[in-house]
Amino acid sequence: MDLKLSGKNILITGSTRGIGYATSKLLLKEGAHVYINGREKETVLEAVENLKLAIPGAQVSPFVLDFNKPSEIENKLQEIPSIDILINNVGIYTSKSFYATTLADWNSQLQVNVIGGVELAKRFLPSMLKKNWGRILFISSECAYIVPTDMISYSATKAALHAISKGLSHLTRGTGVTVNTIVPGSTYTEGAKKFIEEKAVLEGKSPKETERLFFLNERPNSLLERFASVDEVASTITYFCSPLSGATNGSVIKVDGGSSGGIL
């Protein structure tokens, strides 16, 4: 299927690995020009080169920016003249008890997970409205719904994205611009792989058994009863970047395998 993304300029934050990287690959295959973002220059350039090798002729550019450094955001954004599609994917988290989570932990997660995306939307939404076309996607998490007790601060930032996305969608009324929220569930990223392997060692079990027990005990609402692959999540994100998704605006799209529960 032609998703009609050829020639579109796309910025994906946090895209040197995981869901962001997998989404970049699919968008590049569709003929889009993608800006790859990360905190460290070496990591970003490595990702760009790997994408060029994987997809001959790929139009891919580096965009190095640490969203935990707010003083740098405005100046760095001047490097990107125009964006058709913005995917706010970057996110950081801590896994600590509520009492051990410091104010610094809260502030850094709010800055990267929430304020960074707000700054980007303020920068690029006006030009999208002027062109009468654009896409903004906020990548949330199942944690916005299930709120693990060791990730309350992270879950709060992801829940905030739902309100921001919904509010921005009202600013696009009657235009060709849409703003939506994507909610991945437990996804087999590099971080998840490391988590399961370390948990398996601690519990004296195989990684496969550890994963089974994780979904049995910690994600009991999951209908998949497994991790989603990054490609499964990326394919959904890619579709909602497309002009073909124009009738979906102000919505929450779950790719969580049912883990968040409920009917809404």
Backbone torsions as a table, in degrees:
resi	resn	phi	psi	omega
1	MET	NA	132.1	175.3
2	ASP	-82.6	114.1	-178.7
3	LEU	-85.1	2.8	174.9
4	LYS	58.9	43.2	-179.7
5	LEU	-108.5	0.4	-179.0
6	SER	-59.5	129.0	178.0
7	GLY	85.8	-5.7	178.8
8	LYS	-73.8	139.4	175.5
9	ASN	-93.3	125.2	-172.2
10	ILE	-130.6	132.9	172.2
11	LEU	-111.4	123.9	175.8
12	ILE	-117.5	114.2	178.6
13	THR	-78.9	149.2	-179.0
14	GLY	59.5	52.5	-169.9
15	SER	-118.4	21.2	178.1
16	THR	-83.7	-11.7	178.0
17	ARG	-160.7	178.6	174.6
18	GLY	62.8	-144.7	-177.1
19	ILE	-60.8	-41.7	-179.3
20	GLY	-61.6	-42.2	179.6
21	TYR	-67.5	-45.0	179.1
22	ALA	-61.5	-38.8	177.5
23	THR	-65.9	-39.9	177.8
24	SER	-57.6	-44.3	-179.0
25	LYS	-60.1	-44.5	-179.1
26	LEU	-66.3	-40.1	-179.2
27	LEU	-68.7	-37.1	177.3
28	LEU	-66.0	-37.5	177.1
29	LYS	-64.4	-25.5	177.8
30	GLU	-83.4	-1.6	177.2
31	GLY	92.3	11.2	178.6
32	ALA	-79.5	161.5	171.3
33	HIS	-100.0	119.9	-171.9
34	VAL	-116.7	131.5	171.0
35	TYR	-92.3	123.4	178.5
36	ILE	-94.5	128.9	-176.4
37	ASN	-118.3	142.6	172.8
38	GLY	-164.3	173.9	-176.9
39	ARG	-80.7	-31.1	-172.2
40	GLU	-112.8	132.4	-175.9
41	LYS	-57.8	-46.0	-177.5
42	GLU	-60.3	-43.5	-179.2
43	THR	-65.6	-40.7	179.6
44	VAL	-65.2	-46.7	-179.0
45	LEU	-64.6	-36.7	177.4
46	GLU	-63.6	-43.2	179.0
47	ALA	-63.4	-42.1	179.3
48	VAL	-60.6	-46.0	-179.5
49	GLU	-65.1	-40.1	178.4
50	ASN	-64.0	-37.2	177.9
51	LEU	-68.5	-37.5	178.0
52	LYS	-65.5	-36.6	178.1
53	LEU	-70.8	-38.8	-177.6
54	ALA	-73.4	-31.6	-175.7
55	ILE	-129.5	91.5	-179.4
56	PRO	-54.8	133.0	-179.9
57	GLY	82.6	5.7	-178.5
58	ALA	-60.3	134.8	175.9
59	GLN	-94.9	92.6	-173.5
60	VAL	-134.4	136.1	-176.3
61	SER	-130.9	149.4	177.7
62	PRO	-83.0	147.4	173.4
63	PHE	-143.3	94.8	-175.9
64	VAL	-88.0	119.4	178.2
65	LEU	-160.2	128.9	174.2
66	ASP	-95.7	111.1	-176.4
67	PHE	-71.1	-5.2	174.5
68	ASN	-87.0	6.3	176.6
69	LYS	-120.6	79.5	-172.6
70	PRO	-57.8	-28.9	-178.7
71	SER	-66.4	-19.1	-177.1
72	GLU	-93.9	-16.0	-170.0
73	ILE	-61.9	-51.8	-174.5
74	GLU	-60.2	-44.9	-179.1
75	ASN	-65.8	-42.4	-178.5
76	LYS	-65.6	-32.6	-178.7
77	LEU	-66.7	-18.4	177.6
78	GLN	-67.4	-16.1	-179.8
79	GLU	-73.9	-17.6	-178.2
80	ILE	-111.4	109.4	-174.5
81	PRO	-71.0	-37.5	-173.9
82	SER	-154.5	140.7	178.4
83	ILE	-131.1	133.7	174.4
84	ASP	-92.0	-32.7	-174.7
85	ILE	-136.9	129.1	178.2
86	LEU	-117.7	123.8	177.2
87	ILE	-115.9	105.3	179.7
88	ASN	-83.8	90.2	-173.1
89	ASN	-107.3	-24.2	-172.9
90	VAL	-61.0	140.6	178.5
91	GLY	-160.7	142.1	174.2
92	ILE	-124.9	159.6	-179.5
93	TYR	-151.4	162.6	168.8
94	THR	-122.3	150.1	175.4
95	SER	-117.1	90.4	-177.4
96	LYS	-143.1	162.8	172.9
97	SER	-65.2	159.1	178.2
98	PHE	-55.3	-39.8	-176.0
99	TYR	-74.1	-26.9	-179.9
100	ALA	-87.7	-13.4	179.8
101	THR	-75.6	117.8	-174.0
102	THR	-84.1	167.2	175.2
103	LEU	-61.7	-36.1	176.7
104	ALA	-62.3	-39.9	176.2
105	ASP	-60.5	-46.7	178.2
106	TRP	-60.0	-47.9	-176.1
107	ASN	-63.7	-41.9	-178.5
108	SER	-67.0	-39.4	178.8
109	GLN	-69.0	-39.2	176.4
110	LEU	-63.7	-41.4	-178.6
111	GLN	-64.4	-49.4	-176.0
112	VAL	-75.6	-48.3	-171.3
113	ASN	-78.6	-28.0	-174.3
114	VAL	-115.9	-61.2	-173.2
115	ILE	-63.7	-36.9	177.3
116	GLY	-56.5	-47.0	178.8
117	GLY	-66.2	-34.9	176.7
118	VAL	-62.9	-44.9	-179.9
119	GLU	-62.1	-41.4	179.5
120	LEU	-66.4	-41.3	179.1
121	ALA	-63.5	-41.3	178.0
122	LYS	-62.5	-34.0	-178.2
123	ARG	-74.8	-41.4	-169.6
124	PHE	-105.9	-21.6	-179.3
125	LEU	-60.9	-42.8	-179.6
126	PRO	-57.3	-41.2	-179.5
127	SER	-70.4	-33.2	175.7
128	MET	-63.4	-43.7	179.9
129	LEU	-64.6	-37.0	179.4
130	LYS	-65.2	-39.1	178.7
131	LYS	-79.3	-13.4	-177.2
132	ASN	64.3	30.8	173.0
133	TRP	-161.5	140.4	175.9
134	GLY	170.1	165.5	177.8
135	ARG	-135.9	133.4	169.2
136	ILE	-124.9	125.5	178.4
137	LEU	-122.2	130.3	173.3
138	PHE	-103.7	125.8	179.9
139	ILE	-93.7	108.9	-178.4
140	SER	-93.0	-144.0	-178.2
141	SER	-164.9	153.9	172.0
142	GLU	-57.5	-22.8	-179.0
143	CYS	-64.8	-20.3	175.6
144	ALA	-64.3	-21.5	-178.7
145	TYR	-104.7	-46.2	-173.5
146	ILE	-87.9	-22.4	174.4
147	VAL	44.1	74.6	174.9
148	PRO	-59.3	143.7	-174.3
149	THR	-67.9	-18.3	177.1
150	ASP	-93.0	4.6	-177.7
151	MET	-138.2	37.7	-177.8
152	ILE	-62.9	-42.1	-178.6
153	SER	-65.4	-44.3	178.0
154	TYR	-62.3	-45.6	-179.7
155	SER	-60.2	-37.9	179.0
156	ALA	-63.9	-39.5	179.8
157	THR	-67.9	-37.8	-179.9
158	LYS	-70.6	-35.6	175.6
159	ALA	-64.6	-36.0	179.0
160	ALA	-60.6	-34.3	-179.3
161	LEU	-61.3	-32.0	179.7
162	HIS	-63.4	-43.6	-179.8
163	ALA	-67.8	-42.0	180.0
164	ILE	-63.4	-47.3	-179.7
165	SER	-60.3	-44.3	-179.8
166	LYS	-63.3	-42.8	179.6
167	GLY	-63.7	-42.8	180.0
168	LEU	-65.5	-34.3	-179.8
169	SER	-60.5	-32.4	178.2
170	HIS	-66.6	-25.8	178.0
171	LEU	-73.6	-12.6	-177.0
172	THR	-100.1	8.0	-175.0
173	ARG	-49.3	128.2	176.0
174	GLY	75.9	12.3	-179.5
175	THR	-116.3	180.0	176.3
176	GLY	-92.1	13.6	179.1
177	VAL	-98.8	138.7	175.8
178	THR	-128.7	151.5	176.6
179	VAL	-132.7	121.3	-177.4
180	ASN	-137.3	165.1	178.5
181	THR	-116.8	130.7	175.9
182	ILE	-105.8	132.7	-177.9
183	VAL	-117.3	94.2	173.6
184	PRO	-73.0	151.4	169.4
185	GLY	-94.2	-155.1	177.8
186	SER	-63.9	120.4	-172.6
187	THR	-123.1	140.3	-174.0
188	TYR	-81.7	72.1	174.2
189	THR	-85.2	178.4	175.6
190	GLU	-58.6	-39.0	179.8
191	GLY	-65.4	-40.6	179.0
192	ALA	-66.6	-39.4	177.9
193	LYS	-60.4	-45.8	178.9
194	LYS	-63.4	-41.6	179.2
195	PHE	-58.5	-48.2	-178.0
196	ILE	-66.7	-41.1	-179.5
197	GLU	-64.1	-43.0	179.7
198	GLU	-68.5	-39.1	178.9
199	LYS	-65.4	-37.7	179.4
200	ALA	-63.1	-41.8	178.8
201	VAL	-63.8	-45.5	-179.3
202	LEU	-62.3	-36.3	-175.7
203	GLU	-94.1	-5.1	179.8
204	GLY	67.5	33.8	-179.0
205	LYS	-124.3	169.6	175.6
206	SER	-76.2	154.5	176.2
207	PRO	-56.8	-37.3	-179.7
208	LYS	-64.2	-44.4	179.1
209	GLU	-67.9	-37.1	178.5
210	THR	-63.4	-40.9	177.3
211	GLU	-64.3	-42.2	180.0
212	ARG	-60.5	-44.3	-178.9
213	LEU	-71.1	-31.3	177.2
214	PHE	-60.4	-45.4	-178.8
215	PHE	-75.3	-30.0	177.4
216	LEU	-68.7	-41.9	-171.9
217	ASN	-99.9	-34.3	-172.4
218	GLU	-109.7	-19.0	175.7
219	ARG	-131.3	57.9	-172.7
220	PRO	-65.2	-19.6	179.4
221	ASN	-83.8	-8.0	-178.0
222	SER	-63.4	127.7	176.1
223	LEU	-88.2	-22.3	175.5
224	LEU	-72.5	-37.5	-174.4
225	GLU	56.3	34.8	175.6
226	ARG	-161.7	168.0	172.5
227	PHE	-73.0	142.0	167.9
228	ALA	-74.1	150.3	174.5
229	SER	-80.8	156.7	178.1
230	VAL	-62.4	-31.0	-179.7
231	ASP	-70.0	-34.5	177.6
232	GLU	-63.4	-41.3	178.1
233	VAL	-71.2	-43.1	-177.2
234	ALA	-61.9	-35.5	-178.6
235	SER	-66.6	-34.8	176.6
236	THR	-67.9	-46.2	178.4
237	ILE	-58.3	-43.1	-177.9
238	THR	-61.6	-42.5	178.7
239	TYR	-60.8	-43.4	-176.4
240	PHE	-76.9	-3.6	167.4
241	CYS	-81.4	-20.6	-168.7
242	SER	-78.3	150.5	169.9
243	PRO	-57.8	-22.0	179.8
244	LEU	-67.2	-17.0	-177.3
245	SER	-96.7	19.3	-171.3
246	GLY	-59.2	-21.2	-178.7
247	ALA	-86.2	-1.3	179.8
248	THR	-105.1	113.1	-178.6
249	ASN	-146.4	139.7	-179.6
250	GLY	68.9	25.5	-173.1
251	SER	-110.4	163.1	173.8
252	VAL	-113.9	120.2	-178.3
253	ILE	-110.6	116.6	-176.9
254	LYS	-93.8	132.6	173.4
255	VAL	-125.7	49.4	-168.4
256	ASP	-111.8	6.0	179.3
257	GLY	63.1	20.5	178.4
258	GLY	88.9	2.7	-171.1
259	SER	-67.5	-25.1	-178.1
260	SER	-79.2	-13.5	176.2
261	GLY	72.1	-178.3	177.5
262	GLY	74.0	179.2	179.8
263	ILE	-113.4	1.5	179.6
264	LEU	-119.7	NA	NA
